[in-house]
């Protein structure tokens, strides 16, 4: 007997005509707009399998009416929401985008003159499209499938569809590709979460309260009703089928894929994009990981040229495509402005590269040998403890990290633990990195765990990554030291001889800023901390950091 699908909490749509931060919504009217070398066909109806009509804008090269491959951008931000610039801290240079560019989408002014059509969709229930809006999940999967097939069968199409874009526009590609529409020939997802519970709604079981409200609002502009993302998540503090159904099995993806992730989006996209590359079954797949600001990197002309080389090959039978690219290309961050690329490492990182460093919480050391029993008290709200290790030789730390920690509460039945891995130069200066698209104050890596969610999926866990089911809660017993296994999201950093990796343990966000509904701020303000914590290490309380170490490649450089 099949179980019923989770009930979705929905809400009346927010009036879409003048959404904050977006241009006014034009009247629903099919018309052709001349942009010089690009022609826009506005509000083209696409009828889905249940009779609901959604509306897309199709951009085509002027004077070309047939045999065009299509790039589909599928996201909820409004196909009318086009701009030639984003927020100044994104550092997108003038001229990298035209005024026809949708948010996180490919620029028609670049693609159309090179022989492509670009289709931008307003999904079901969004803006002027009919039906009730759904945020990922089975309904959206069917809708994307139908739209891909409609585009592949259009009289001006060559029958080949690709998908390109960032964030939501990347996640929709994994959803589409897992459904295997015949017309979908290639995808290039740039940075998205693929685990709704662990990467979007909760971090280590701790509710995310910064970006989530913004994402929920962006799903609300509708003339009908839409899923209330924030309400659904608030009603489901533990992992269940609501989260599991958001993406089809990624293992079903076989289409060629050029996947781009970043080390700089901890708390949102880093973990999921890397996991997707590992899980998809495509024989022809490439991974590129950078450490920069994601929108700048996506629209950088060199990045756009690589996108074109990839799609030219699969959608136009043009050029040599990515055949000469390394299958995995990783940026190794050094300081704020210096990095190199390695094409000689696999992804995911092998446990064979894992090294354990033992914690000594009293002296503040990470040691290569076992440490004596020690403990230290800290305030759970504003205290912190840092332990560090000094490298004796140049070393690249590439991959996730796993922190085993023994924690005792004074009187609280739970604890929300935050962890930051940091880099310090030999002169003691801390080095910070690009972070969450707009900022420059990120550490090497971040990790989180609500102690009551400490149960492990032993079979899924590895030396470098613990996996927590998050299906139940087990309170702490005050006064009793309890072992916690904390996942630090993947990173890639070069440490020179004399430099330090430091791990800071605290009870709040390491990078703390007020939640802002207009920017991608990651925050955690709904916490269970109170009173004091006691951290234990050494002896029977084996506390250690597992991290992947590899020597730098002496032939380092950009192999592209």
N, C-alpha and C positions, 0 to 999 in steps of 0.2 A: 504494500500500500504506500503510495507516494505521500510525503508530508506536504502540508499546505505551505505556500510561500508566505514569508513574513508580511504582516499587515503594515502598510506604509501610512505614516501620519502625513497628511497634506494640509494645505492652507489656501485661502484665496490669493490669487496673484497680486503682486504689487503693481500699481499702475505703471505701465512701461513707457509712457510717452516722454517723460522727462526724468529718467533715472539719474541719480546723483553720479557725477563724474563721467557721464557719457553724453554724446550729442543727442539732441531730440530725435525721437523715432519718427522717420518719415511715414507718410500715409502708405497703407498697403495698396500698391498699384504696380502692375506689371508694365515696365517701360524699358527702353534702351537708352543708355547714357553714353555719350561719346567722351572719352578721355584721351583723345589723340591716337596714340598707337595701341590703346586698349579700349575695348568696348565692354560695357557692363550691362548685362541683362538682369534687371532688378525684379525681385519677388516672383521668381519662377516657381510654380507649384509642383510639388512632388507628392504623389498619392501613395501612402503606405499601405501595407497589406490589409489593414482594418478599415480603410477608407479615409483615415485622417490625412489632411494635407498639411505638410510643412512647407516653408518657403526658403529658397536658396537664392543667392546672387551668383551669377556666373560671369566671370571675366574671361574674355577671349582676345587674341591678337586681332587688331583691325584688319579686315580684308581676308580673314581665314575662316571659312565656314565648315570645314570638315577635317577628319583625320587628326583630331587633337587628343593627346593624352590629358588626363585630368588629375589635378592635385586637390583633394578634398580637405577642407579645414572644418572640423566639427567641434563646436564649443558653445557655451551658453551666454557668451558676453555680448551678443548682438552683432549681427553681420553688418549693421550700419555703424558700428563703433570702430571707425577707421581713423588712424592718426599717423603722422610722420615722425612722432617722437613719444617717448614714455617719460617717466619721472627723471629729473636730472641725475640723481644718484645712480641710475641704471647705466650711465656713461655710454649711451648709444650715440655715436657721432653723427653729425648732420650729414644727410644724404644717404644714410644706410637704409632708411625706410621712406616710402612715398606716402602721400595722403590717402592712398587706397589700401593701406595695410591694416588688416584686422588685428585685434589684440592677440599676440602670441602666434600669429598666422603668417604664412608666406605672402610676400609682396607681389601683387599682380603686375606691377610696373617692371619688376625684374623677370618674372616667369613668362608672361604672355609674349613678349618680343622674342623669346627663345623657344617658342613653339608649343606652349602649354596653355590649357585652360585652368583657371583656378575657381573652385566652387566653395562658397562660404555658406554654411547652413545655420538656420535658427532651429534647434531641435524641437521636438514635440512639446507643446505647452509653453515655449519660450517666445516672448515678444509677440509677434502676430501669428505665429504658427498655431495650428489647432491642436486639440487634445490636452491632456493633463501632463504636466512636466514630471519627468523622472530623472533622478541623479544617478547615472550609470545603471547597472542592473539589467535584467532580462529584456525589459521593454525597449530600453535604449539600444541594446544589442541588436534586436530585430530591426529597429528603425535605421540604424547605420547600415546594416546589411541591405535593406531595401533601397536606401539612397545610393549606395555604391553601385548596385545593379542598375538603377535608373540612369546613373551617369554613364556607366559602361555601355548602355544601350541607346544613348542619345544620338540623334542623327549627325551631330557634329563631332562625336567622340570616335577615337580609334579603338575603343573597347578596353582600354587599359586605364586603371585608376590607381593612383598612389595617394598616400596620406602623409601630411607633414605639419608639425606644429609643436608647441611647448605646453607642458602642464596638462590641463584638461584635454587639450588638442593632441597630446601625446597618449594619454590614457585611453582615449576613444579609439586610437589606432590598435592598441592591444585587444580591446574589446572586438573591434571589427575583424581583425586578423584571426582571432580564435573562432569566429563564426564562419570563416572560409568562404566569403562571397567570391564567385569565380572571376569577377572583373578586377578584384583587388590583386595587383601584381607586385607591389613593393610598399614598405612603410619606413618612415624615419621619425620615430618618437624621440623627442628631446625633453627628457626630465619629467617624470611623473611618479606619483605613488601608485603602487599596485596592491597594497595590503591596506584596505580601508581602516581596519581597527588599529594596527600597530604603527601606521605611518601618517595617518590623517586625523583620526578621532582621538586616539589615546597614544601616549608614549610610555611604554612600560606599564600600562594600566593607569597612568596619570592623565586626566582630561586635558586636551589642548584647548586653550581658551582665547588665543590670539587670532590665528588665521581662520579658524572654523566659522566664527560669525560672519566674516567677510565672504567666505565660500557659500554659506547658506543664503546670504542676501543676494549674491550673484545668480542663484538659482530661482529667484523669486519673481522676476519681471515677466508678467504673463497676463493675458486677457481671460484666462480660465483659472485653473488651480495648478499648484506645483507641490512637489515633495518638500516637506519642511525638514531639511537636513539636520539642522541643529536640534529640533525637537525629537527626531528619531534617534539621534545619538544620545541625547540626555536620557531617553527612555531605555537605552540598552547599554549599561555600563560594562557588560561582559560580552565576550565574543559569542556571536550566534549567526544564524543563517542570513540575517539582514546584511551583515558585512561579507560573509562568504559568497553571496550571490552577486556582488557588485561587479565582479569580473568573471568571465568564463574561464575555464582552465587554460592557462598560458601555454601549457604543454601541447595544446592543439594547434599552435601557430606554426606554419610551415613556410610562409611567404618570406622572400628576402627582406632583411631588416638592417638598417643602419641606425644603431641606437647610441644616443649621446646622454651621458650622465655627468654629474659634477660632485666633487667633494664638498662643495660650498653650500649645499642646501639641506643640511642636517635638520631634522624635524619635519621635513616635507618630502622631498623627491629623491634624495641620494639612495637610500636603501632599496626602494621599490624598483627603480630603473635598473640597478645592478642585478637585483634578483630576477627581473624579467629576462635579461640577457641570458642568464644561466638556465632559466626554465624553458624558454621557447625551443621548439624542435627544428627550427629552420637550419638547413645545411649551409645556407649562405647568410651569415649574420656577422656583423662587425660592431665592435664596441669602442667608443671613444669617451674618455673621461677627462674632464678639465677641472680646474679649481677656481674658475673666474665667476663673474656675475653672469647669470644665465641668459638674460635678455641681450646683453652686449655680445655674448659669445654666439648666440643664435643668429643675430643679424650682422655680425662681422662679415665683411665681403669674402674673406677666405673661407669662412664656414659655409656661406651661401654657395660658393663655387663647389665645395665638396658635396653639398646637397644635390647640385645640378649634375655633377659627374655620376652620382649614384642613380638618380632618376632617369637621366639620359640613357643609361645602359638598359634599365629594365622597362622603361615605358616607350622609348624611341629606338631601341637597337642602335644607339649611337655611342661611339667611343669604347674604351676598354673598361669603363666602370671601376669598381673598387677592387679588382682582382689583385692589384699590386699593393694594396693597403695591408698593414698588419691586422690580423683579426682582432687583436686587443691593443689599444693605444692608450697608455696611462700617463697623465701629467703628474710629475713628482714635484710637489711644492717645496721650495727652499725658504726664501724669505718673502716679504710682502710683494716683491716685484720680480723675483727670479724663480724660474722653474725649468725643468727639462722634461723630455718625453721618453717613455720606454715602450718599445714594441716587442720586448722579449719575455714578458711576464704573462702568465695565464690569468683568466678570471673564471671562477672565483679563486681566491688565494688558497693554497694548500696548507693543511694543518702541519705539514712537514716543516714549514718555515716558522712555526710557532715557538716562542721562547717564553718561559715563565720567569717573572720577576716577583720576588716575595716582598710583601709590604711590611714595613716597620713603622707603625703609626706614631710611636713615641719619638723616634729620631727624624721622621720625615723622609725615610729612604725607601727606594725600591732596590732590592738586593738580588744578586745572582744566586745566592745560597740561602738556606733556611734562616729565619730570624728567631730571636728569643721572644717569649711571650711578652706582650705589651698591650696597653690600652690607653685611650684618650677620650675625654669627654668634650662635647661641643653642644652649643645651642642649636636645636633643629631648625630654627627660623632664620637665624642670621650668622651662625658659626660655619666654619669650614676647616677641613683638614687637607693638607697637600703632601704628597710623597713624590719623590723624583729620582731619576736615574741619569747618570752622566755617561754618554757614549765615549768609548775609548778609540773608536775608529768610525769612519764614515759609514752610515747605515741608512737604507731606505726602509721605512715602516709602511707597508702597503697592505691594506685589507681591514677587516673588522677587528675589534679587540674585545676581550672578555675579562671582566673584573669580578673576582670572587672576594666577597667582603663579609665580615662578621659584624652584625649590628645588634645592639641591645638598646631598647628604649627604657627610660626611667619609669614612665607610667602610661604611655600611649599604646593603643592596640594596633597602630599602623604607622608607617613612615613612608614619605615620598622622597626618594633618594635621587639626586642629580649628580652627574659625573661629567667632568670636562678633562680631556687630555690636552695638554698645552706644550708649546715649544719655547725654550729659552735659549738665547744665544750665549756664547761663552762669556760675554761681558755681563750677563744677567738680565739683558733686555728681553722682554717677552715679545714674540713675533705673533702677530694676528693676521688673519686672512679674510678674503671676501666671504660674505655670509648672507644668505637669504636674499639674493638678487639686488639689494640696495645698500648693503652695509659692508663695513671693512673691519669689523671687530670680532670675527669668529675665531675660536680656538682650533686645534687640530681636529678634534672629534668630540661628540656629545653622546651621553647615554642617560637612561632614566629607568627607574623601577619603583612601583608601588609595592611595598614589602608584602602585602597580603596577596599579591599576584606572583609570588616567588616560585610556585610550582613549575617544574620543568617538563617539557616534552623531551625525554632522554634520547629517544631515537632520532629526533630531528636536530638535536643540539650537536655542536662540535666543539673542539678545543677553542676555536676562535669566536664562536657565536652561540650563546644560549638561546633557546626558543621556549617561550612561555605560552601555554595554551590560553590563558586569560579567560577561562571558563568558570572559575569559581574564586572565592576569596577565603583566605585562611588568616585570621587575625594573629598578630604577634602576642606572645606572652611577656608582659613587661618584666624586666629584670633577667631575662634569659637571652644570651647571645644566640643569634640566628644567622645562618649562612644565606647570603643573597648572591645570585649570579646576574650580573648586569651587562647587557649588550651595549658596546660603543659602536656607533655606526661607522661604515668603512671610510677610510681616508688614505692618503698617500703623501708622505712627508719625508724629506731628506734631513737627517741629523748628522752634522759634521762632528768630528772628534772634539770633545770639550763642550758640546751642546747637551741640553737636558730635555728629556720628556718628563713632564710633571702631570700627576693625576690629582685633581681637586675634587673632593667629596663634600657636598653641601645639601641644604634642604630647600633650595629654590633655584630659579633659572640662573645659570652662570652669566649669560648675556641677558640682562634684564632691561626691558623697555616697555613702556605703556602700550597695551594693545591699541592698534590703529586700524579701523575698518577700511581704510583706503590703501593700506600697504601690507606686504606679506610678513607681518610680525608674528613670530612664533612665541607663545607665552603659555604659562601654566599658573593660574591663580586660584584654582579650586583644589586646595591642598589639605592633607590630613595631619600635618605636622604640629607638634606641641611638646613642650618640655625639652629635656635633654636626651641626646644620644650618647652611647658609649661605643666606640669602634675598637675591635679587638684584632690582634694580629699575632702570628707566631705560635709555636707550640701546637696545641690541639686546635687552635683557631687559624688554620691555614688560609691566609689571605694572599692573593697573588693577582698579578696582571698578566694575561696571556696576550702577546702581541706578535705580529708577523714581521720578522727581520730578514732582510736580504741585502747582500753587498750591492752598491751601485754598479751599474753596467759601465765599464770603462769606455765603451763606444757610444755613450749617451749622446743624445741630440734628437732632433725631430726627424724620425725616419720617413715621414711622408715625402 
